[in-house]
Amino acid sequence: MHVVIFYSQRRLNTPDYDIWAVKMSAEVERQSGFCHAHSFRNADGFGVTLSYWVSIDSIRQWGRHAEHRTAQAYGRGEG
């Protein structure tokens, strides 16, 4: 089992952000090697997500997933 720890500071307060979050949550569950995830966010928008995977390769595949990369760019304000 491998764990990816992702920290984020939510700066966008748009309905699109929530749409992307729901979409990516559903998509990651379909990924080979994904086990489960837990996310937490405080009132200031600081968040932590822990995702659990069966292999490093499955983590790398998710990192290269085209729609995931688009969502990341959107979250950084590039989309």
C-alpha positions in Angstrom: 0.0 0.0 0.0 1.2 3.5 -0.9 -0.2 6.8 0.3 -0.1 10.1 -1.6 -0.5 13.2 0.6 -1.7 16.2 -1.2 -1.9 19.7 0.4 -3.9 22.5 -1.1 -5.0 26.0 -0.4 -8.4 26.7 -2.1 -8.3 30.1 -3.6 -11.1 29.7 -6.1 -14.7 30.1 -4.8 -16.6 29.2 -7.9 -19.2 26.5 -8.5 -16.9 25.1 -11.2 -14.4 24.1 -8.5 -16.9 21.9 -6.8 -17.9 20.4 -10.1 -14.3 19.5 -10.9 -13.8 18.1 -7.4 -16.9 15.8 -7.7 -15.9 14.7 -11.2 -12.3 13.9 -10.2 -13.5 12.0 -7.1 -15.6 9.8 -9.3 -12.8 9.4 -11.9 -10.1 8.4 -9.4 -12.3 5.6 -8.1 -12.3 4.0 -11.6 -8.5 4.0 -11.7 -6.7 0.7 -11.5 -4.8 0.5 -8.3 -6.8 3.1 -6.4 -8.0 1.9 -3.0 -9.6 4.9 -1.2 -9.1 8.5 -0.1 -9.8 10.9 2.7 -10.0 14.6 2.4 -10.1 17.4 5.0 -10.5 21.2 4.5 -10.6 23.9 7.2 -12.6 27.1 7.1 -9.6 29.0 5.7 -9.6 26.7 2.6 -6.5 24.7 3.6 -7.0 21.0 2.7 -5.2 17.7 2.9 -6.1 14.6 0.8 -4.7 11.2 1.5 -5.1 8.7 -1.3 -4.2 5.0 -1.0 -2.9 3.0 -3.9 -1.6 -0.5 -4.5 1.5 0.5 -6.4 3.7 3.4 -7.4 2.9 2.6 -11.1 -0.8 3.2 -10.4 0.0 6.5 -8.8 2.1 7.5 -11.8 -0.8 6.6 -14.2 -3.2 8.8 -12.3 -0.6 11.6 -12.4 -0.6 11.3 -16.2 -4.4 11.1 -16.6 -5.4 13.8 -19.0 -8.5 15.0 -17.3 -6.7 14.9 -13.9 -4.0 17.2 -15.3 -6.7 19.5 -16.7 -8.3 19.7 -13.2 -4.9 20.4 -11.6 -4.3 23.3 -14.0 -7.8 24.7 -13.3 -7.1 24.5 -9.5 -3.9 26.4 -10.0 -5.8 29.1 -11.9 -4.4 28.1 -15.3 -7.6 26.7 -16.8 
